[in-house]
């Protein structure tokens, strides 16, 4: 058994949770905040059998696609009131797959 930690954008979390339920993956949803863009994220804790890990990752990849965003970016060389847009890539998912020695529901 594996524990998959998937950090996704809040915008993708609702759709992903629906897809997980539809495909019979159980998940626990935790609110989190990203360090780079300071936007809301969702961290999902998903217990999965070893033989379904690739299926789960493929599902996350289909739902949580990377996208480009244009954000204001203040530059040190210009007054703080002037902001220039900067393009950043966001979305997708950060996924950790951990081995589980023991799983028990009580």
Biopython code that builds the backbone (N, CA, C, O; Angstrom):
import numpy as np
from Bio.PDB.StructureBuilder import StructureBuilder

atoms = [
    (1, "UNK", "N", (0.835, -1.177, 0.000)),
    (1, "UNK", "CA", (0.000, 0.000, 0.000)),
    (1, "UNK", "C", (0.878, 1.237, 0.000)),
    (1, "UNK", "O", (1.980, 1.238, 0.549)),
    (2, "UNK", "N", (0.365, 2.302, -0.633)),
    (2, "UNK", "CA", (1.074, 3.577, -0.713)),
    (2, "UNK", "C", (0.190, 4.693, -0.166)),
    (2, "UNK", "O", (-1.037, 4.606, -0.187)),
    (3, "UNK", "N", (0.842, 5.736, 0.322)),
    (3, "UNK", "CA", (0.173, 6.975, 0.677)),
    (3, "UNK", "C", (0.630, 8.010, -0.329)),
    (3, "UNK", "O", (1.820, 8.307, -0.427)),
    (4, "UNK", "N", (-0.308, 8.557, -1.071)),
    (4, "UNK", "CA", (0.012, 9.584, -2.063)),
    (4, "UNK", "C", (-0.408, 10.928, -1.486)),
    (4, "UNK", "O", (-1.565, 11.123, -1.114)),
    (5, "UNK", "N", (0.542, 11.848, -1.417)),
    (5, "UNK", "CA", (0.275, 13.229, -1.038)),
    (5, "UNK", "C", (0.263, 14.032, -2.325)),
    (5, "UNK", "O", (1.266, 14.077, -3.038)),
    (6, "UNK", "N", (-0.851, 14.660, -2.629)),
    (6, "UNK", "CA", (-0.967, 15.450, -3.854)),
    (6, "UNK", "C", (-1.342, 16.872, -3.472)),
    (6, "UNK", "O", (-2.390, 17.105, -2.870)),
    (7, "UNK", "N", (-0.480, 17.827, -3.824)),
    (7, "UNK", "CA", (-0.748, 19.241, -3.571)),
    (7, "UNK", "C", (-1.223, 19.843, -4.885)),
    (7, "UNK", "O", (-0.496, 19.848, -5.879)),
    (8, "UNK", "N", (-2.466, 20.357, -4.878)),
    (8, "UNK", "CA", (-3.081, 20.899, -6.098)),
    (8, "UNK", "C", (-3.671, 22.273, -5.793)),
    (8, "UNK", "O", (-3.884, 22.625, -4.633)),
    (9, "UNK", "N", (-3.928, 23.039, -6.840)),
    (9, "UNK", "CA", (-4.568, 24.342, -6.662)),
    (9, "UNK", "C", (-6.012, 24.142, -6.222)),
    (9, "UNK", "O", (-6.659, 23.166, -6.602)),
    (10, "UNK", "N", (-6.508, 25.076, -5.417)),
    (10, "UNK", "CA", (-7.894, 25.005, -4.967)),
    (10, "UNK", "C", (-8.865, 24.902, -6.143)),
    (10, "UNK", "O", (-9.875, 24.203, -6.056)),
    (11, "UNK", "N", (-8.560, 25.598, -7.242)),
    (11, "UNK", "CA", (-9.437, 25.581, -8.420)),
    (11, "UNK", "C", (-9.623, 24.167, -8.969)),
    (11, "UNK", "O", (-10.685, 23.845, -9.502)),
    (12, "UNK", "N", (-8.608, 23.331, -8.845)),
    (12, "UNK", "CA", (-8.661, 21.967, -9.371)),
    (12, "UNK", "C", (-9.178, 20.951, -8.348)),
    (12, "UNK", "O", (-9.583, 19.850, -8.721)),
    (13, "UNK", "N", (-9.165, 21.310, -7.075)),
    (13, "UNK", "CA", (-9.434, 20.344, -6.007)),
    (13, "UNK", "C", (-10.841, 19.757, -6.063)),
    (13, "UNK", "O", (-11.014, 18.554, -5.868)),
    (14, "UNK", "N", (-11.835, 20.577, -6.324)),
    (14, "UNK", "CA", (-13.219, 20.079, -6.334)),
    (14, "UNK", "C", (-13.416, 19.074, -7.464)),
    (14, "UNK", "O", (-14.010, 18.014, -7.267)),
    (15, "UNK", "N", (-12.917, 19.412, -8.642)),
    (15, "UNK", "CA", (-13.046, 18.515, -9.798)),
    (15, "UNK", "C", (-12.268, 17.225, -9.543)),
    (15, "UNK", "O", (-12.737, 16.135, -9.869)),
    (16, "UNK", "N", (-11.080, 17.358, -8.960)),
    (16, "UNK", "CA", (-10.262, 16.181, -8.674)),
    (16, "UNK", "C", (-10.935, 15.291, -7.634)),
    (16, "UNK", "O", (-10.938, 14.069, -7.783)),
    (17, "UNK", "N", (-11.500, 15.876, -6.592)),
    (17, "UNK", "CA", (-12.190, 15.071, -5.573)),
    (17, "UNK", "C", (-13.331, 14.280, -6.200)),
    (17, "UNK", "O", (-13.516, 13.105, -5.883)),
    (18, "UNK", "N", (-14.105, 14.915, -7.092)),
    (18, "UNK", "CA", (-15.187, 14.206, -7.783)),
    (18, "UNK", "C", (-14.642, 13.045, -8.607)),
    (18, "UNK", "O", (-15.208, 11.952, -8.603)),
    (19, "UNK", "N", (-13.533, 13.291, -9.318)),
    (19, "UNK", "CA", (-12.925, 12.240, -10.142)),
    (19, "UNK", "C", (-12.388, 11.101, -9.278)),
    (19, "UNK", "O", (-12.479, 9.935, -9.665)),
    (20, "UNK", "N", (-11.835, 11.426, -8.119)),
    (20, "UNK", "CA", (-11.330, 10.387, -7.217)),
    (20, "UNK", "C", (-12.464, 9.490, -6.724)),
    (20, "UNK", "O", (-12.338, 8.266, -6.723)),
    (21, "UNK", "N", (-13.568, 10.105, -6.306)),
    (21, "UNK", "CA", (-14.721, 9.338, -5.836)),
    (21, "UNK", "C", (-15.272, 8.464, -6.960)),
    (21, "UNK", "O", (-15.600, 7.296, -6.750)),
    (22, "UNK", "N", (-15.368, 9.045, -8.157)),
    (22, "UNK", "CA", (-15.885, 8.307, -9.317)),
    (22, "UNK", "C", (-15.030, 7.085, -9.640)),
    (22, "UNK", "O", (-15.538, 6.069, -10.115)),
    (23, "UNK", "N", (-13.726, 7.192, -9.378)),
    (23, "UNK", "CA", (-12.801, 6.095, -9.672)),
    (23, "UNK", "C", (-12.447, 5.272, -8.430)),
    (23, "UNK", "O", (-11.489, 4.500, -8.439)),
    (24, "UNK", "N", (-13.228, 5.446, -7.370)),
    (24, "UNK", "CA", (-13.110, 4.657, -6.142)),
    (24, "UNK", "C", (-11.770, 4.813, -5.426)),
    (24, "UNK", "O", (-11.212, 3.842, -4.913)),
    (25, "UNK", "N", (-11.256, 6.058, -5.398)),
    (25, "UNK", "CA", (-10.100, 6.385, -4.584)),
    (25, "UNK", "C", (-10.596, 7.185, -3.386)),
    (25, "UNK", "O", (-11.319, 8.167, -3.554)),
    (26, "UNK", "N", (-10.218, 6.780, -2.192)),
    (26, "UNK", "CA", (-10.569, 7.535, -0.997)),
    (26, "UNK", "C", (-9.515, 8.600, -0.739)),
    (26, "UNK", "O", (-8.326, 8.364, -0.957)),
    (27, "UNK", "N", (-9.944, 9.776, -0.274)),
    (27, "UNK", "CA", (-8.990, 10.855, -0.033)),
    (27, "UNK", "C", (-9.432, 11.701, 1.150)),
    (27, "UNK", "O", (-10.623, 11.841, 1.425)),
    (28, "UNK", "N", (-8.453, 12.259, 1.839)),
    (28, "UNK", "CA", (-8.698, 13.249, 2.877)),
    (28, "UNK", "C", (-8.150, 14.565, 2.372)),
    (28, "UNK", "O", (-7.019, 14.634, 1.892)),
    (29, "UNK", "N", (-8.960, 15.618, 2.479)),
    (29, "UNK", "CA", (-8.625, 16.933, 1.922)),
    (29, "UNK", "C", (-8.180, 17.875, 3.037)),
    (29, "UNK", "O", (-8.876, 18.036, 4.040)),
    (30, "UNK", "N", (-7.009, 18.496, 2.852)),
    (30, "UNK", "CA", (-6.470, 19.462, 3.802)),
    (30, "UNK", "C", (-6.225, 20.785, 3.098)),
    (30, "UNK", "O", (-5.724, 20.803, 1.973)),
    (31, "UNK", "N", (-6.571, 21.894, 3.745)),
    (31, "UNK", "CA", (-6.280, 23.214, 3.183)),
    (31, "UNK", "C", (-4.806, 23.525, 3.405)),
    (31, "UNK", "O", (-4.249, 23.210, 4.456)),
    (32, "UNK", "N", (-4.175, 24.147, 2.405)),
    (32, "UNK", "CA", (-2.775, 24.545, 2.523)),
    (32, "UNK", "C", (-2.564, 25.808, 1.693)),
    (32, "UNK", "O", (-3.433, 26.200, 0.914)),
    (33, "UNK", "N", (-1.408, 26.438, 1.862)),
    (33, "UNK", "CA", (-1.098, 27.662, 1.122)),
    (33, "UNK", "C", (0.238, 27.497, 0.437)),
    (33, "UNK", "O", (1.198, 27.015, 1.037)),
    (34, "UNK", "N", (0.302, 27.902, -0.833)),
    (34, "UNK", "CA", (1.546, 27.816, -1.581)),
    (34, "UNK", "C", (2.535, 28.883, -1.146)),
    (34, "UNK", "O", (2.136, 29.990, -0.785)),
    (35, "UNK", "N", (3.805, 28.565, -1.175)),
    (35, "UNK", "CA", (4.836, 29.505, -0.762)),
    (35, "UNK", "C", (5.220, 30.501, -1.832)),
    (35, "UNK", "O", (5.600, 31.626, -1.508)),
    (36, "UNK", "N", (5.135, 30.126, -3.106)),
    (36, "UNK", "CA", (5.598, 31.000, -4.186)),
    (36, "UNK", "C", (4.551, 32.044, -4.553)),
    (36, "UNK", "O", (4.843, 33.239, -4.542)),
    (37, "UNK", "N", (3.340, 31.611, -4.876)),
    (37, "UNK", "CA", (2.297, 32.544, -5.297)),
    (37, "UNK", "C", (1.377, 32.943, -4.144)),
    (37, "UNK", "O", (0.499, 33.788, -4.315)),
    (38, "UNK", "N", (1.572, 32.343, -2.981)),
    (38, "UNK", "CA", (0.749, 32.628, -1.802)),
    (38, "UNK", "C", (-0.736, 32.459, -2.089)),
    (38, "UNK", "O", (-1.561, 33.225, -1.593)),
    (39, "UNK", "N", (-1.068, 31.470, -2.877)),
    (39, "UNK", "CA", (-2.455, 31.174, -3.216)),
    (39, "UNK", "C", (-2.888, 29.932, -2.463)),
    (39, "UNK", "O", (-2.065, 29.147, -1.992)),
    (40, "UNK", "N", (-4.199, 29.772, -2.362)),
    (40, "UNK", "CA", (-4.731, 28.606, -1.687)),
    (40, "UNK", "C", (-4.454, 27.334, -2.457)),
    (40, "UNK", "O", (-4.599, 27.280, -3.678)),
    (41, "UNK", "N", (-4.061, 26.335, -1.740)),
    (41, "UNK", "CA", (-3.846, 25.005, -2.294)),
    (41, "UNK", "C", (-4.666, 24.011, -1.497)),
    (41, "UNK", "O", (-5.198, 24.329, -0.433)),
    (42, "UNK", "N", (-4.757, 22.822, -2.021)),
    (42, "UNK", "CA", (-5.359, 21.711, -1.308)),
    (42, "UNK", "C", (-4.357, 20.574, -1.314)),
    (42, "UNK", "O", (-3.786, 20.246, -2.354)),
    (43, "UNK", "N", (-4.144, 19.977, -0.160)),
    (43, "UNK", "CA", (-3.289, 18.804, -0.058)),
    (43, "UNK", "C", (-4.198, 17.610, 0.177)),
    (43, "UNK", "O", (-4.985, 17.591, 1.123)),
    (44, "UNK", "N", (-4.083, 16.623, -0.688)),
    (44, "UNK", "CA", (-4.896, 15.415, -0.581)),
    (44, "UNK", "C", (-4.045, 14.264, -0.069)),
    (44, "UNK", "O", (-2.936, 14.035, -0.553)),
    (45, "UNK", "N", (-4.566, 13.547, 0.906)),
    (45, "UNK", "CA", (-3.937, 12.328, 1.411)),
    (45, "UNK", "C", (-4.746, 11.174, 0.848)),
    (45, "UNK", "O", (-5.930, 11.026, 1.150)),
    (46, "UNK", "N", (-4.093, 10.349, 0.020)),
    (46, "UNK", "CA", (-4.807, 9.301, -0.698)),
    (46, "UNK", "C", (-4.117, 7.963, -0.428)),
    (46, "UNK", "O", (-2.954, 7.775, -0.784)),
    (47, "UNK", "N", (-4.831, 7.047, 0.194)),
    (47, "UNK", "CA", (-4.325, 5.693, 0.387)),
    (47, "UNK", "C", (-4.685, 4.859, -0.832)),
    (47, "UNK", "O", (-5.839, 4.849, -1.261)),
    (48, "UNK", "N", (-3.709, 4.164, -1.389)),
    (48, "UNK", "CA", (-3.941, 3.430, -2.630)),
    (48, "UNK", "C", (-3.110, 2.140, -2.649)),
    (48, "UNK", "O", (-1.983, 2.104, -2.155)),
    (49, "UNK", "N", (-3.690, 1.091, -3.227)),
    (49, "UNK", "CA", (-2.946, -0.154, -3.414)),
    (49, "UNK", "C", (-1.820, 0.075, -4.418)),
    (49, "UNK", "O", (-1.941, 0.892, -5.331)),
    (50, "UNK", "N", (-0.736, -0.651, -4.235)),
    (50, "UNK", "CA", (0.446, -0.483, -5.093)),
    (50, "UNK", "C", (0.112, -0.551, -6.580)),
    (50, "UNK", "O", (0.651, 0.216, -7.377)),
    (51, "UNK", "N", (-0.778, -1.470, -6.952)),
    (51, "UNK", "CA", (-1.061, -1.674, -8.373)),
    (51, "UNK", "C", (-1.954, -0.577, -8.977)),
    (51, "UNK", "O", (-2.220, -0.610, -10.178)),
    (52, "UNK", "N", (-2.423, 0.394, -8.175)),
    (52, "UNK", "CA", (-3.275, 1.477, -8.706)),
    (52, "UNK", "C", (-2.587, 2.840, -8.664)),
    (52, "UNK", "O", (-3.202, 3.851, -9.002)),
    (53, "UNK", "N", (-1.315, 2.879, -8.253)),
    (53, "UNK", "CA", (-0.604, 4.160, -8.144)),
    (53, "UNK", "C", (-0.508, 4.854, -9.490)),
    (53, "UNK", "O", (-0.793, 6.048, -9.583)),
    (54, "UNK", "N", (-0.113, 4.139, -10.537)),
    (54, "UNK", "CA", (0.010, 4.756, -11.862)),
    (54, "UNK", "C", (-1.338, 5.260, -12.375)),
    (54, "UNK", "O", (-1.406, 6.316, -13.006)),
    (55, "UNK", "N", (-2.402, 4.519, -12.111)),
    (55, "UNK", "CA", (-3.749, 4.940, -12.498)),
    (55, "UNK", "C", (-4.118, 6.249, -11.783)),
    (55, "UNK", "O", (-4.680, 7.160, -12.391)),
    (56, "UNK", "N", (-3.797, 6.329, -10.497)),
    (56, "UNK", "CA", (-4.084, 7.529, -9.718)),
    (56, "UNK", "C", (-3.311, 8.731, -10.244)),
    (56, "UNK", "O", (-3.878, 9.813, -10.400)),
    (57, "UNK", "N", (-2.034, 8.553, -10.516)),
    (57, "UNK", "CA", (-1.215, 9.659, -11.016)),
    (57, "UNK", "C", (-1.719, 10.122, -12.381)),
    (57, "UNK", "O", (-1.738, 11.322, -12.656)),
    (58, "UNK", "N", (-2.124, 9.193, -13.232)),
    (58, "UNK", "CA", (-2.676, 9.565, -14.541)),
    (58, "UNK", "C", (-3.959, 10.381, -14.375)),
    (58, "UNK", "O", (-4.187, 11.336, -15.118)),
    (59, "UNK", "N", (-4.784, 10.013, -13.417)),
    (59, "UNK", "CA", (-6.019, 10.748, -13.150)),
    (59, "UNK", "C", (-5.710, 12.170, -12.672)),
    (59, "UNK", "O", (-6.317, 13.131, -13.144)),
    (60, "UNK", "N", (-4.775, 12.299, -11.744)),
    (60, "UNK", "CA", (-4.384, 13.628, -11.259)),
    (60, "UNK", "C", (-3.841, 14.463, -12.410)),
    (60, "UNK", "O", (-4.167, 15.645, -12.528)),
    (61, "UNK", "N", (-3.022, 13.863, -13.252)),
    (61, "UNK", "CA", (-2.431, 14.576, -14.393)),
    (61, "UNK", "C", (-3.509, 15.076, -15.357)),
    (61, "UNK", "O", (-3.389, 16.175, -15.898)),
    (62, "UNK", "N", (-4.561, 14.284, -15.576)),
    (62, "UNK", "CA", (-5.649, 14.703, -16.485)),
    (62, "UNK", "C", (-6.437, 15.884, -15.931)),
    (62, "UNK", "O", (-6.836, 16.776, -16.680)),
    (63, "UNK", "N", (-6.657, 15.888, -14.624)),
    (63, "UNK", "CA", (-7.485, 16.932, -14.014)),
    (63, "UNK", "C", (-6.687, 18.208, -13.721)),
    (63, "UNK", "O", (-7.180, 19.314, -13.945)),
    (64, "UNK", "N", (-5.485, 18.058, -13.235)),
    (64, "UNK", "CA", (-4.686, 19.197, -12.767)),
    (64, "UNK", "C", (-3.615, 19.552, -13.796)),
    (64, "UNK", "O", (-2.469, 19.117, -13.684)),
    (65, "UNK", "N", (-3.991, 20.331, -14.780)),
    (65, "UNK", "CA", (-3.051, 20.689, -15.847)),
    (65, "UNK", "C", (-2.330, 21.991, -15.506)),
    (65, "UNK", "O", (-2.881, 22.865, -14.837)),
    (66, "UNK", "N", (-1.099, 22.103, -15.973)),
    (66, "UNK", "CA", (-0.317, 23.332, -15.781)),
    (66, "UNK", "C", (-0.876, 24.407, -16.698)),
    (66, "UNK", "O", (-1.296, 24.125, -17.821)),
    (67, "UNK", "N", (-0.878, 25.646, -16.209)),
    (67, "UNK", "CA", (-1.351, 26.772, -17.012)),
    (67, "UNK", "C", (-0.487, 27.994, -16.725)),
    (67, "UNK", "O", (0.172, 28.089, -15.689)),
    (68, "UNK", "N", (-0.510, 28.912, -17.662)),
    (68, "UNK", "CA", (0.255, 30.153, -17.490)),
    (68, "UNK", "C", (-0.669, 31.236, -16.965)),
    (68, "UNK", "O", (-1.818, 31.351, -17.389)),
    (69, "UNK", "N", (-0.150, 32.032, -16.031)),
    (69, "UNK", "CA", (-0.890, 33.161, -15.465)),
    (69, "UNK", "C", (-0.032, 34.405, -15.607)),
    (69, "UNK", "O", (1.196, 34.337, -15.561)),
    (70, "UNK", "N", (-0.679, 35.521, -15.778)),
    (70, "UNK", "CA", (0.021, 36.793, -15.804)),
    (70, "UNK", "C", (-0.290, 37.499, -14.489)),
    (70, "UNK", "O", (-1.447, 37.769, -14.167)),
    (71, "UNK", "N", (0.777, 37.795, -13.734)),
    (71, "UNK", "CA", (0.632, 38.419, -12.424)),
    (71, "UNK", "C", (1.406, 39.731, -12.390)),
    (71, "UNK", "O", (2.412, 39.872, -13.085)),
    (72, "UNK", "N", (0.950, 40.689, -11.595)),
    (72, "UNK", "CA", (1.748, 41.911, -11.436)),
    (72, "UNK", "C", (3.016, 41.598, -10.650)),
    (72, "UNK", "O", (2.995, 40.797, -9.717)),
    (73, "UNK", "N", (4.107, 42.229, -11.030)),
    (73, "UNK", "CA", (5.381, 41.999, -10.356)),
    (73, "UNK", "C", (6.059, 43.339, -10.141)),
    (73, "UNK", "O", (6.427, 44.007, -11.107)),
    (74, "UNK", "N", (6.226, 43.736, -8.908)),
    (74, "UNK", "CA", (6.921, 44.996, -8.612)),
    (74, "UNK", "C", (8.423, 44.776, -8.775)),
    (74, "UNK", "O", (8.958, 43.769, -8.311)),
    (75, "UNK", "N", (9.096, 45.709, -9.426)),
    (75, "UNK", "CA", (10.543, 45.622, -9.631)),
    (75, "UNK", "C", (11.253, 46.595, -8.692)),
    (75, "UNK", "O", (10.721, 47.667, -8.403)),
    (76, "UNK", "N", (12.425, 46.245, -8.219)),
    (76, "UNK", "CA", (13.172, 47.083, -7.282)),
    (76, "UNK", "C", (13.616, 48.392, -7.927)),
    (76, "UNK", "O", (13.757, 49.402, -7.236)),
    (77, "UNK", "N", (13.839, 48.390, -9.245)),
    (77, "UNK", "CA", (14.368, 49.571, -9.924)),
    (77, "UNK", "C", (13.309, 50.640, -10.186)),
    (77, "UNK", "O", (13.647, 51.769, -10.541)),
    (78, "UNK", "N", (12.042, 50.297, -10.016)),
    (78, "UNK", "CA", (10.968, 51.252, -10.297)),
    (78, "UNK", "C", (10.218, 51.561, -9.001)),
    (78, "UNK", "O", (10.269, 50.778, -8.052)),
    (79, "UNK", "N", (9.525, 52.698, -8.959)),
    (79, "UNK", "CA", (8.754, 53.012, -7.750)),
    (79, "UNK", "C", (7.755, 51.902, -7.440)),
    (79, "UNK", "O", (7.254, 51.254, -8.359)),
    (80, "UNK", "N", (7.457, 51.672, -6.166)),
    (80, "UNK", "CA", (6.545, 50.590, -5.774)),
    (80, "UNK", "C", (5.158, 50.702, -6.381)),
    (80, "UNK", "O", (4.448, 49.702, -6.485)),
    (81, "UNK", "N", (4.761, 51.900, -6.784)),
    (81, "UNK", "CA", (3.425, 52.074, -7.357)),
    (81, "UNK", "C", (3.337, 51.555, -8.791)),
    (81, "UNK", "O", (2.241, 51.399, -9.329)),
    (82, "UNK", "N", (4.492, 51.288, -9.413)),
    (82, "UNK", "CA", (4.507, 50.780, -10.784)),
    (82, "UNK", "C", (4.681, 49.266, -10.736)),
    (82, "UNK", "O", (5.572, 48.741, -10.068)),
    (83, "UNK", "N", (3.829, 48.601, -11.443)),
    (83, "UNK", "CA", (3.871, 47.145, -11.439)),
    (83, "UNK", "C", (3.890, 46.648, -12.880)),
    (83, "UNK", "O", (3.074, 47.073, -13.698)),
    (84, "UNK", "N", (4.808, 45.761, -13.184)),
    (84, "UNK", "CA", (4.894, 45.183, -14.519)),
    (84, "UNK", "C", (4.398, 43.741, -14.462)),
    (84, "UNK", "O", (4.691, 43.026, -13.503)),
    (85, "UNK", "N", (3.654, 43.308, -15.472)),
    (85, "UNK", "CA", (3.169, 41.924, -15.436)),
    (85, "UNK", "C", (4.297, 40.922, -15.678)),
    (85, "UNK", "O", (5.248, 41.192, -16.411)),
    (86, "UNK", "N", (4.164, 39.780, -15.053)),
    (86, "UNK", "CA", (5.118, 38.689, -15.250)),
    (86, "UNK", "C", (4.317, 37.418, -15.484)),
    (86, "UNK", "O", (3.301, 37.180, -14.831)),
    (87, "UNK", "N", (4.787, 36.607, -16.423)),
    (87, "UNK", "CA", (4.096, 35.352, -16.718)),
    (87, "UNK", "C", (4.726, 34.235, -15.886)),
    (87, "UNK", "O", (5.942, 34.044, -15.894)),
    (88, "UNK", "N", (3.875, 33.504, -15.169)),
    (88, "UNK", "CA", (4.343, 32.369, -14.371)),
    (88, "UNK", "C", (3.505, 31.152, -14.714)),
    (88, "UNK", "O", (2.358, 31.270, -15.146)),
    (89, "UNK", "N", (4.087, 29.994, -14.517)),
    (89, "UNK", "CA", (3.359, 28.747, -14.728)),
    (89, "UNK", "C", (2.831, 28.282, -13.376)),
    (89, "UNK", "O", (3.559, 28.279, -12.384)),
    (90, "UNK", "N", (1.576, 27.896, -13.345)),
    (90, "UNK", "CA", (0.998, 27.389, -12.101)),
    (90, "UNK", "C", (0.091, 26.216, -12.419)),
    (90, "UNK", "O", (-0.070, 25.836, -13.578)),
    (91, "UNK", "N", (-0.489, 25.657, -11.396)),
    (91, "UNK", "CA", (-1.372, 24.516, -11.592)),
    (91, "UNK", "C", (-0.589, 23.229, -11.569)),
    (91, "UNK", "O", (0.524, 23.161, -11.046)),
    (92, "UNK", "N", (-1.182, 22.224, -12.137)),
    (92, "UNK", "CA", (-0.569, 20.905, -12.084)),
    (92, "UNK", "C", (-0.685, 20.355, -10.678)),
    (92, "UNK", "O", (-1.608, 20.707, -9.943)),
    (93, "UNK", "N", (0.218, 19.521, -10.313)),
    (93, "UNK", "CA", (0.198, 18.920, -8.978)),
    (93, "UNK", "C", (1.617, 18.554, -8.570)),
    (93, "UNK", "O", (2.460, 18.229, -9.407)),
    (94, "UNK", "N", (1.858, 18.614, -7.289)),
    (94, "UNK", "CA", (3.088, 18.082, -6.721)),
    (94, "UNK", "C", (2.686, 16.813, -5.987)),
    (94, "UNK", "O", (1.837, 16.841, -5.096)),
    (95, "UNK", "N", (3.302, 15.701, -6.368)),
    (95, "UNK", "CA", (2.871, 14.398, -5.876)),
    (95, "UNK", "C", (4.030, 13.688, -5.179)),
    (95, "UNK", "O", (5.136, 13.594, -5.711)),
    (96, "UNK", "N", (3.747, 13.193, -3.977)),
    (96, "UNK", "CA", (4.694, 12.369, -3.230)),
    (96, "UNK", "C", (4.058, 10.997, -3.049)),
    (96, "UNK", "O", (2.887, 10.898, -2.683)),
    (97, "UNK", "N", (4.818, 9.947, -3.303)),
    (97, "UNK", "CA", (4.331, 8.578, -3.097)),
    (97, "UNK", "C", (5.182, 7.949, -2.003)),
    (97, "UNK", "O", (6.396, 7.803, -2.144)),
    (98, "UNK", "N", (4.514, 7.579, -0.903)),
    (98, "UNK", "CA", (5.211, 7.039, 0.262)),
    (98, "UNK", "C", (4.752, 5.609, 0.533)),
    (98, "UNK", "O", (3.574, 5.289, 0.380)),
    (99, "UNK", "N", (5.670, 4.769, 0.927)),
    (99, "UNK", "CA", (5.314, 3.389, 1.303)),
    (99, "UNK", "C", (4.650, 3.409, 2.675)),
    (99, "UNK", "O", (5.029, 4.179, 3.557)),
    (100, "UNK", "N", (3.656, 2.551, 2.833)),
    (100, "UNK", "CA", (2.926, 2.440, 4.094)),
    (100, "UNK", "C", (3.204, 1.055, 4.686)),
    (100, "UNK", "O", (2.931, 0.034, 4.054)),
    (101, "UNK", "N", (3.743, 1.036, 5.888)),
    (101, "UNK", "CA", (4.014, -0.238, 6.548)),
    (101, "UNK", "C", (2.740, -0.857, 7.116)),
    (101, "UNK", "O", (2.588, -2.078, 7.151)),
    (102, "UNK", "N", (1.833, 0.003, 7.557)),
    (102, "UNK", "CA", (0.615, -0.517, 8.169)),
    (102, "UNK", "C", (-0.523, 0.467, 7.941)),
    (102, "UNK", "O", (-0.337, 1.679, 8.048)),
    (103, "UNK", "N", (-1.688, -0.056, 7.628)),
    (103, "UNK", "CA", (-2.900, 0.747, 7.438)),
    (103, "UNK", "C", (-4.013, 0.108, 8.238)),
    (103, "UNK", "O", (-4.242, -1.098, 8.141)),
    (104, "UNK", "N", (-4.706, 0.910, 9.029)),
    (104, "UNK", "CA", (-5.744, 0.350, 9.867)),
    (104, "UNK", "C", (-6.840, 1.401, 10.083)),
    (104, "UNK", "O", (-6.546, 2.546, 10.427)),
    (105, "UNK", "N", (-8.094, 1.009, 9.882)),
    (105, "UNK", "CA", (-9.225, 1.880, 10.201)),
    (105, "UNK", "C", (-9.772, 1.439, 11.539)),
    (105, "UNK", "O", (-10.005, 0.249, 11.750)),
    (106, "UNK", "N", (-9.983, 2.375, 12.448)),
    (106, "UNK", "CA", (-10.525, 2.024, 13.768)),
    (106, "UNK", "C", (-11.788, 2.824, 14.046)),
    (106, "UNK", "O", (-12.394, 2.671, 15.107)),
]
sb = StructureBuilder()
sb.init_structure("model")
sb.init_model(0)
sb.init_chain("A")
sb.init_seg("    ")
for serial, (resi, resn, name, xyz) in enumerate(atoms, 1):
    if name == "N":
        sb.init_residue(resn, " ", resi, " ")
    sb.init_atom(name, np.array(xyz, "f"), 0.0, 1.0, " ", f" {name:<3s}", serial, name[0])
structure = sb.get_structure()
